[in-house]
Amino acid sequence: MKNKILKNEQEYEKACMRAYEIIHSNESAIEPESSEGEELELLSLLIETYEREHYQVLPPTPVEAIRFRMEQLNLKQADIAPLFGGKTRISEVLNRKRPLTLKMISLLHNYLDIPLESLISEEKSYQLNDKKEAQILQNPVIRSLKTRKHTKLV
């Protein structure tokens, strides 16, 4: 297979299959400097680039982040209930019937080392109406911050 930039799903599938073949071609480790090692490294870069461009990976919701961390640490709801204020409250949060409070977010971050960004990225987004946004963006400092943040995301 000639390795080149992956431009469609068919080429992506072929590259994945070839990488799989190389990995499972023999039982010993693949030497990085060997022809198979170099081909696998190139395929990995091509596959990663294609996936980054074509498969959007969304950040986890706060509940997903909490559940993931609980699984990583092999924790049960009862183990971390004090961080939520009790067994009932943790159940409500994990079933999306109650939002996280600032106190819960802080405790989860401090005790379970869950990144703050994962805990505050709610599914709903807060935005100003057009009139209020125009008013606040009249301030050049705020406008500069908003513009800079927007260009980082693009």
Beta strands, then each sheet from edge to edge (+ up, - down):
end
